[in-house]
Amino acid sequence: MAKETPPPDSGRDNIEPVDLKAALEERYLAYALSTIMHRALPDVRDGLKPVHRRILHAMRLLRLNPEAAFAKCARIVGDVMGKFHPHGDQAIYDALVRLSQDFAQRYPLVDGQGNFGNIDGDNAAAMRYTEARMTDVAALLLEGITEDAVDFRPTYNEEDEEPSVLPGAFPNLLANGSTGIAVGMATSIPPHNAAELCEAALHLIEHPDATVADLARFVPGPDFPTGGTIVDDQASILDAYETGRGGFRVRARWVQEDQGRGTWVIVVTEIPWLVQRGRLVEKIAELLLAKKLPLLEDVRDESAEDIRLVLVPKSRSVDPALLMESLYKLTELESRIPLNMNVLSRGKVPNVLSLKGVLAEWLEHRRDVLIRRSKHRLAEIERRLEILGGYLIAYLNIDEVIRIIREEDEPKPVMMARFGLTDVQAEAILNMRLRALRKLEEFEIKKEFDGLTAEKAQIEALLASDHVQWKTIAWEIAKVRDKFGRETPLGRRRTDFADAPEHADEAIHEAMIEKEPVTVIVSEKGWLRAMKGHGLDLSALAFKDGDRLKVAFPAQTTDKLIIFTTGGKFYTLGADKLPGGRGHGEPVRLMVDMEADQDIVAVFVHDPERRLLLCSWQGNGFVVAEAEVVANTRKGKQVMTVKAPDEAKLCVAVSGDHVAIIGENRKLLAFPLADVPEMARGKGVRLQKYKDGGVLDLKTFALDEGLSWLDSAGRTFVKPKAELAEWLGARASAGRMAPKGFPRTGKFGG
């Protein structure tokens, strides 16, 4: 065995220094380009990725046409992997399976026989059990591929050739959609109705300057294989088609079925695209167990070949639309399908295209295919005409031709010289069978010759005229439109459009919470809890050392609680989110972002129809609509502006037409409520003037009914209108000493 010769010693140990940054950039860029071009993004012309294109090409070579017999998928996958796609067989089979699933593909490209999975998410059977062949749609995509319609390139091992793109007589990109994640970019295109796309393309041929809005009249939105209802407005759909980016809200379709005696159920017949039915039913069942769907009693899956999910309401009085709104909020019965038309423009450049851009590039590709096929046919006609010309000469001189063939050692050059034939003509005559001689009648030759001459003239006219080319393309597209028209089972629109029902957020919020009575308990130190039931014995409540009850009031778990603090901020909590009655509850500061130096002024159940009168310690105040104080985040909503040493002091519900206010100096003032401005936010105006101290209590009342208060024994005193004259004054006055019998606490009570 010969010894290996060591490499020459260069003094550097044969190490080549490479800049790491440059090397990483170069290699990562190569990987990114490979992913973008050959894996993740579809070609705008045929709407296919390389793996799908190779599957269809391999099936064509196996002659698995729509009218042919089925072949084992293992055979197809083996051919694809061995000749064209050097990746795992399971990846190829998964792609093949998806092309056959009528719940995933709007227009399947593969006709499968056997178990190809289902909408529940179950996998297909192994490839050795399933069989497949092409559909009519796949045949349209391949139409003309043998007529030099597209370029071919060497396969990965350069032993064969594969098409770089398919002729694409079907608008596959938009009709079937596509999804993919590349490096730094992604694509997500939902399926559309092929007949509508063809009509839009025909309009674009007639009006090349048409806008996206014009095309959207023909293509109002996606058309999903599983149906459903799109609830987006036309403006947002149009914006998505103009920019190439957006999304569509798709809801399940449902009907209300009468069960007799006033009872009913909801039956879901269609679910959003790519939603797994089994997982959807599991999710609804989980929400039922978690009591997140109080309007729903039960869910049953009665599906067979079709979808049938039965939703049983809690009672016959439940609003079915409200029940479905709560399900749309919490489950995949409503799904958002993204739109990102990032495709390989002209098969080379990743680009986000509009609806018009996609259709225009498809039409331009169809024109290229038409021209290439026409040139290919023209070359065939010219070759045939040349041969027919030779046949005609042979017929007219048949005896001489036979003599030359019989007697001459090299008949070909002799015939060429004798009759002025070309090499092709002479070769055709020599290759002619003897039994064909009787058919070489002059009439038949001239008939074929004249027919081909006329066809040649037509093709030359087509190649010379843009108008004729577009007219031919329009004729081809019209045939596709008619084949997949709205009246056909495959072509009818499955997804319709509707406006989402208008329901108040509060109503939907209530529909998602189990309605139960609770008693809300707030301690002086700001600890909150909710005990089940009303009319509880509050004397038995336990608090932490040094703490005691501040306020307790009845509520429902569906209510919103409003918390007003000394900093002038309002916070909102759901009654269902409060800790239970066991223990001491939780500090309000853990539930909302309340400053450490602030305390609770008031806690109450939200009533959006009510108005509130706010007052600070220094006597400033204003009226605010309660609907304006609801906070949507933990940070709360700043409504009253106060600066230290002032702080928010009182928050009372407005009723009546007058305000009674008393300060720490025990001076009482009453004035018309109309003098207090209604604001959404601010400091307010002075309600009462003080030399020392601040406000103590405040109340609104109807003057005609008189001013009432509670004494320490719980008895109600009423000061009638006639006796209130000396306390009635202008807003911001000092007032007069409280009347005899007014509580020593200085509070109105009740």
Secondary structure as UniProt FT lines:
FT   TURN            13..14
FT   HELIX           20..35
FT   HELIX           36..40
FT   TURN            44..46
FT   HELIX           50..61
FT   TURN            62..63
FT   TURN            66..67
FT   STRAND          71..72
FT   HELIX           73..79
FT   HELIX           80..84
FT   HELIX           89..100
FT   TURN            102..104
FT   STRAND          110..113
FT   TURN            119..120
FT   TURN            127..129
FT   STRAND          131..134
FT   HELIX           136..142
FT   TURN            143..148
FT   STRAND          152..154
FT   TURN            156..157
FT   STRAND          161..163
FT   HELIX           172..176
FT   STRAND          178..181
FT   STRAND          186..189
FT   HELIX           194..206
FT   TURN            208..209
FT   HELIX           212..216
FT   TURN            217..218
FT   TURN            225..226
FT   STRAND          229..230
FT   HELIX           234..243
FT   STRAND          245..251
FT   STRAND          253..260
FT   TURN            261..262
FT   STRAND          263..270
FT   TURN            273..274
FT   HELIX           277..289
FT   TURN            290..291
FT   TURN            294..295
FT   STRAND          296..301
FT   STRAND          309..313
FT   TURN            316..317
FT   HELIX           320..330
FT   TURN            332..333
FT   STRAND          334..340
FT   STRAND          342..345
FT   TURN            346..348
FT   STRAND          349..352
FT   HELIX           355..396
FT   HELIX           398..407
FT   HELIX           411..419
FT   HELIX           423..431
FT   HELIX           434..439
FT   HELIX           442..464
FT   HELIX           466..483
FT   TURN            486..487
FT   TURN            489..491
FT   STRAND          496..497
FT   HELIX           505..511
FT   STRAND          517..523
FT   TURN            524..525
FT   STRAND          527..532
FT   HELIX           538..540
FT   TURN            545..546
FT   STRAND          549..556
FT   TURN            557..558
FT   STRAND          560..565
FT   TURN            566..567
FT   STRAND          569..574
FT   HELIX           575..577
FT   TURN            583..584
FT   STRAND          586..587
FT   HELIX           588..591
FT   TURN            596..597
FT   STRAND          600..605
FT   TURN            608..609
FT   STRAND          611..616
FT   TURN            617..618
FT   STRAND          620..625
FT   HELIX           626..628
FT   TURN            634..635
FT   STRAND          637..638
FT   TURN            644..645
FT   STRAND          648..653
FT   STRAND          658..663
FT   TURN            664..665
FT   STRAND          667..672
FT   HELIX           673..675
FT   STRAND          685..686
FT   STRAND          695..701
FT   HELIX           703..705
FT   STRAND          707..710
FT   TURN            712..713
FT   STRAND          716..719
FT   HELIX           721..723
FT   HELIX           725..727
FT   TURN            731..732
FT   STRAND          736..737
FT   TURN            740..741
FT   TURN            744..745
//
